[in-house]
Amino acid sequence: MCIYAHYTCIRIEESVAVLLVDVKDANKVVRVNITVAQSDLEAIDLAAAAAGMKRSAFLVQAGLGHSV
């Protein structure tokens, strides 16, 4: 027997209940495309390099308000 409720499946087999929950992957990495002035991109790349970070990591950390 399987009971569905909000992406949850409860299966009962031989006195053992198994609960399966569909969890969204909040940390899934996605590709984005942005438009930025070339001079700004160069400044971002210099700052990222100075911080020892790749451009993407630098932009994420700066965008989240973390010190970079």
C-alpha positions, 0 to 999 in steps of 0.5 A, a space after each residue: 500500500 502506498 499513500 501519497 501526500 505532497 510528494 510523500 510516499 508511505 509504504 507499509 511492507 511486512 510491519 515496516 514503514 518506509 517514508 520517502 520524501 521528495 526534497 528540492 535540491 536547494 544547492 543545485 548549481 545552475 548556469 546564468 547569463 548576465 550582461 555587464 560592461 567590459 570594464 566592470 567585468 575586468 574589475 570583477 575579475 581582478 577583485 576575484 583573482 585578488 581574493 583567490 576566487 573564481 569569478 562565479 564564486 566571487 559574484 555569489 559571495 558579493 551578491 549574498 553580502 559576504 566579505 570577499 
